[in-house]
């Protein structure tokens, strides 16, 4: 069973195809699958890719991900420096 973080850029992309978080996929198991994001509780419910059956963690997991915080701090720093 594969469990991955969502793609932070476009959460509807399957992480088996696009990679979880800001990274490239560590395994290429999906052929362009998309995640079904319905309206209710879209940010806090885990999903499953219809193509490769990978379980995708909720999008809100980025709030506790150190990789996301490092990315945001770097982006904020560069915007203020060059702003």
Residue, then its C-alpha position, 0 to 999 in steps of 0.5 A: x500500500x502506497x501512502x504519499x503527501x499531496x502535490x502542494x502545487x496542484x493537489x488534484x495531481x496524483x503523487x505517484x505521477x507528479x510527486x508528493x510535496x514539492x519533490x519529484x516522484x520517487x516511483x513512477x507508478x501512475x500514468x497521469x492520474x487525478x485525485x477526486x477533490x469534492x467540495x466537502x472537507x477537501x483539505x482534511x480528508x485523505x483521498x485515493x487515486x483512481x488510476x494507481x490506488x495510491x492513498x493521498x494524505x489530506x492537503x492540510x498536512x502541509x501545515x506540519x511539513x517542515x519542507x513546506x515551511x522551509x519553502x515558504x520561508x525561503x520564498x518570503x525572504x527572496x520576495x522581501x529582499x528583491x521586492 
